[in-house]
């Protein structure tokens, strides 16, 4: 997948240059920003296809920048991969919980970075499918990438959208975290199973106002199931 535009938000020029060089060699168009303020300006001028955001930025943390992107209606579905030297599990969970679609720990190879970017783009960019899926009071427009609950719009991040779409297409079946990782994230890139729990929580939170969060059920010892039937 080439020709996509990536905005690299990294304050260390040597790292930014290395990332930009590798991405351009892989066929991506690269924009660069050394801080959150510059990144927001570039996003406003021309929305990129994906953001690479460093955790530590001089004017605002990468976490806060990602959180702000998710709260803005114009950018709420913009794919974000966080880059950081923090390797602790809680740090990874924190990045995912504010809305990042993936998390890459430094140091990393260009090959892994490109694989992660392609994996996120595959699952977040609109495909060719068209139609409507309805289940349990939810309605999904797969062409417009819109979801409504009892007629009211539901705001979802790109990964939550893909997760809900998969659930609605496969109701009443229990899927393990490993199976969901394979189906939603793809098997080419390693992602921890804890990632599934984070995105399920975010999906449920988005469905809470409509009272439909109970459609996504936890099956203890097994995984998750989408069902309109009471647990």
C-alpha positions in Angstrom: 0.0 0.0 0.0 1.8 3.1 -1.2 1.1 6.7 -2.1 -0.5 7.4 1.3 0.5 10.4 3.3 2.0 10.0 6.7 2.5 12.8 9.2 5.5 12.1 11.5 5.3 14.1 14.8 8.7 13.7 16.4 10.8 16.4 18.1 14.2 14.7 17.7 15.3 15.6 14.2 17.6 12.6 13.8 14.8 10.2 14.5 12.4 12.1 12.4 14.8 12.1 9.5 15.4 8.4 9.8 11.7 7.6 9.9 10.9 9.9 7.0 13.7 8.4 4.9 12.5 4.9 5.5 8.8 5.7 4.8 9.7 7.6 1.5 11.7 4.5 0.4 8.6 2.4 1.1 6.5 4.7 -1.2 4.8 6.9 1.3 4.5 10.7 1.1 5.8 12.1 4.4 5.0 15.3 6.3 7.0 16.3 9.3 6.2 18.1 12.6 8.5 18.7 15.5 5.7 19.5 18.0 1.9 19.1 18.6 1.2 22.7 17.5 2.9 22.3 14.2 1.1 18.9 13.7 -2.3 20.4 14.3 -1.6 23.1 11.7 -0.5 20.5 9.1 -3.6 18.4 9.8 -5.8 21.5 9.3 -4.0 22.3 6.0 -4.1 18.8 4.6 -5.4 15.8 6.4 -2.9 12.9 6.2 -3.9 9.3 6.0 -2.1 8.4 9.3 -0.2 10.0 12.1 3.0 8.7 13.8 3.0 10.5 17.2 5.9 10.4 19.6 4.9 10.1 23.3 7.2 13.0 24.4 6.8 16.3 22.6 8.0 19.7 23.8 4.7 21.5 23.9 2.2 18.8 24.6 2.4 15.0 25.2 1.6 12.6 22.4 -1.2 11.3 24.7 -2.8 14.7 24.9 -2.4 15.3 21.2 -4.0 11.9 20.4 -6.8 12.6 22.9 -7.5 16.0 21.2 -7.6 14.4 17.8 -10.2 11.9 18.9 -12.4 14.6 20.4 -12.4 16.6 17.2 -15.2 15.6 14.8 -13.0 16.4 11.9 -10.2 14.0 13.0 -11.9 11.5 15.3 -11.4 8.7 12.7 -7.8 9.6 11.8 -5.5 6.6 12.4 -2.7 7.1 15.0 0.3 5.0 15.8 2.2 6.1 19.0 6.0 5.9 19.1 7.7 5.7 22.5 10.6 4.4 24.5 8.2 3.3 27.2 7.8 -0.4 27.1 5.7 -1.0 30.2 2.3 -2.7 29.6 0.4 0.1 31.4 2.1 2.7 29.1 0.9 0.7 26.1 -2.6 0.5 27.5 -2.6 4.2 28.3 -1.8 5.0 24.6 -4.5 2.7 23.4 -7.1 4.0 25.8 -6.7 7.6 24.6 -7.4 6.5 21.0 -4.2 5.2 19.4 -4.7 2.4 16.9 -1.3 0.9 17.6 1.8 1.4 19.7 5.4 0.9 18.6 8.3 0.8 21.2 11.7 2.3 20.3 14.0 1.2 18.9 12.2 -0.3 16.0 13.1 -1.3 12.4 11.8 0.5 9.3 10.4 -2.9 8.2 8.4 -3.3 11.3 7.2 0.3 11.2 6.0 0.0 7.6 4.3 -3.3 8.4 2.4 -1.7 11.3 1.4 1.3 9.2 0.1 -0.9 6.4 -1.8 -3.1 8.9 -3.5 0.0 10.4 -4.3 1.5 7.0 -5.8 -1.8 5.8 -8.2 -1.9 8.7 -9.1 1.8 8.9 -9.4 3.0 5.3 -12.8 2.5 3.6 -13.1 -0.6 1.4 -15.3 -1.4 -1.5 -18.1 -2.9 0.5 -21.5 -1.3 0.5 -24.7 -1.9 2.3 -26.4 -1.8 5.7 -26.0 -4.1 8.7 -28.7 -4.0 11.4 -28.7 -5.9 14.7 -30.0 -5.4 18.2 -31.0 -1.8 17.7 -27.8 -0.9 15.9 -27.6 0.1 12.3 -24.3 0.3 10.4 -23.9 2.0 7.0 -20.8 0.3 5.6 -20.5 2.6 2.6 -20.6 5.8 4.7 -18.9 4.3 7.7 -21.7 5.5 10.0 -23.3 3.8 13.0 -26.6 4.7 14.6 -28.1 3.4 17.8 -31.9 3.8 18.0 -31.6 6.4 15.3 -28.9 8.4 17.1 -25.4 8.7 15.7 -22.6 6.8 17.5 -19.0 8.2 17.3 -16.5 5.4 16.9 -12.7 5.4 16.3 -11.6 3.4 13.2 -10.6 0.3 15.2 -13.8 0.3 17.2 -15.7 0.6 13.9 -14.0 -2.5 12.5 -14.5 -4.4 15.7 -18.2 -3.6 15.8 -18.6 -4.4 12.1 -17.0 -7.8 12.6 -19.3 -8.5 15.7 -22.4 -7.5 13.8 -21.5 -9.7 10.8 -20.9 -12.6 13.1 -23.5 -12.5 15.9 -24.1 -15.2 18.6 -20.6 -16.6 18.2 -17.9 -16.5 20.8 -14.4 -15.4 19.6 -11.3 -15.6 21.7 -9.0 -12.6 21.9 -6.5 -14.3 19.6 -9.2 -14.9 17.0 -10.3 -11.3 17.2 -6.7 -10.1 16.8 -6.3 -12.3 13.7 -9.7 -11.1 12.2 -9.5 -7.4 13.1 -5.7 -6.6 13.2 -4.4 -9.3 10.9 -1.9 -12.0 11.6 1.1 -10.2 10.1 1.9 -8.0 13.0 2.3 -9.0 16.7 -0.1 -7.2 19.0 -0.8 -8.2 22.6 -4.1 -9.8 23.5 -4.7 -7.0 26.1 -5.2 -4.7 23.1 -8.6 -6.4 22.4 -9.8 -5.6 25.9 -8.9 -2.0 25.6 -10.9 -1.6 22.3 -13.8 -3.6 23.6 -14.0 -1.2 26.6 -13.9 1.8 24.2 -16.6 0.3 22.0 -18.9 -0.3 25.0 -18.3 3.2 26.3 -19.4 4.6 22.9 -22.6 2.4 23.1 -23.4 3.2 26.7 -25.6 6.3 26.0 -27.9 4.2 23.9 -28.0 1.4 26.5 -26.7 -1.0 23.9 -23.3 -1.7 25.4 -24.6 -5.0 26.7 -24.7 -6.3 23.2 -21.0 -6.9 23.4 -20.8 -9.7 26.0 -17.9 -11.1 27.9 -17.8 -14.9 28.0 -15.7 -15.7 31.0 -12.7 -17.9 30.2 -13.4 -17.7 26.4 -13.6 -14.2 24.9 -16.4 -12.0 23.5 -19.7 -12.4 21.8 -22.1 -10.0 20.1 -25.7 -10.9 21.0 -29.1 -9.3 21.3 -30.0 -12.0 23.8 -29.6 -11.4 27.5 -26.5 -13.0 29.0 
